[in-house]
Structure formats: structure tokens, C-alpha cells
Amino acid sequence: MKISVKVKPGAREEYIKEIGEGNFEVAVKEPPVQGKANRAVARALAEYFHVSQSQVSIVSGYTSRNKVVEIT
């Protein structure tokens, strides 16, 4: 399944909010440096959907706050 994710890196607290059908807002504490925030988003989504982290991949928007993520 593919979902749209709006990322908020460098947040004070981590959370995941569903803001619509297949649209999520994910806040992570890690900064957007050297892929740290992307790894944190993948980890948070894997935990949220109860899948392994290897089943979560960023399809597009690797350097953007708006991403398309595929969960297998």
C-alpha cells in the first residue's frame, strides 16, 4: 500500500497522525541531515503499522517533507 506522508523533522515529540484517507503527518525528533529523519520516519511507520522496518520504503520525496511511502 502507498501512503502520502508529511514529515516534521526536528520536532519536540514524535507522533503519527492520520489526516485523511492514506495521508499521514509524522513528526520525528531527528534532524533532516544525512537521511536521519528518513530513517526515523521509516522506523516510526513500521512500528505504527506493525511491520518490519525493511517493509517500509520511501518511493518519492527523499529530500522533501512530502513523501510517498510504500508499505509491503
Secondary structure by P-SEA (a helix, b strand, c coil): cbbbbbbbcccccccccccccccbbbbbccccccaaaaaaaaaaaaaaaccccccccccccccccbbbbbcc
